[in-house]
Amino acid sequence: MEWTPVSGRGRLLSYVINYRPTPPFDPATPIVVALVELEEGPHLMSNVVGVEADPEYLELDQPLEVTFIARGDMKLPVFTPVQESAR
């Protein structure tokens, strides 16, 4: 195995909305747990943020892009929907 740089772009393959997340997430706020396919091919489990946790706003094959959130001393990759103007 080796580290390989990737674009940070992908698409939403599947997701579940977790209405009872555990810490460190706020148990009153649902989170989107997603399976993302990167442009380069690998699949990655992550979260979709920056969009309401409602199927109305989550479309399969939806273009996504990576962003990072701090969790303690680490930064974790999460994904946001690509804005229409950025497509």
N, C-alpha and C positions, 0 to 999 in steps of 0.2 A: 504494500500500500504506500501511497505517497499523497502529499497535499497537492491539490490542483486548483488554481484560481478559477472562479466561475463568475458569470455576469451579474448574478443576483436577481435575474428575471426568471419567472416561471409561470405556471398556471395551476389553478385549483383543480385537483383531481377528485377530492372527496372531503367531507367535513362532518363534524358533529358539534352541536351547540351544547356545551356543558352548563347546565343551570345550577349546579351545586359544586363549583370549583373548591379545591382545598387550598390552604395557605401555600405560597405567599399571595395568592389571588384573593380578591374581595369576594366572600361567599355570597354577597347580595348581587353581584354583577356577573352575568353569564359570559363565558369565553368561547371563542371559536377554535376548536382543535382541528387542524387541517392536514391533509396529505397534499404536498406540493411537488409537482414535477418541475425540476429546473430545466432551463433551455438546453443545458448540456446533457440531460438525460437522467441523472440520479433523482431519486424520490427522497423526500425529507418530511418528517413530522414536525409541525410547528404550530404557531397560532396566527390567525388573521386578526389584525388590529386596524383601527382607523375606519371601521365600518360597523354599523349596528349589527348585533348578534341576532339576525333575523333572516330566514331563508329568502325573503323578498330582496335582500341586498347582496346575497351570495349566489353566484351563478357558476355552475361547473364549467371548466375551461376558462374562467375569468383570468385575465392577465394580472399577475402580482409582481411586486418588487420587494426586495429585502430591505429591512431596516433593523436596527439593533436596540435592545433595551437592556439597561443595567439591572443585574440581579446580584447584589453583593459585590464581590470582586470580579465577577464575570460579565460579559455582554452576550446576550442570547439573540440569535436571529429570529425575527418574526417577519411577517409579510403584510403588506398593505396593497389594496387594489390600485392598479395603475389608473391614473386620472385620464379621462377621455382625451384631453389636449396633448398628453404625453405619448399616446399610442402611435 
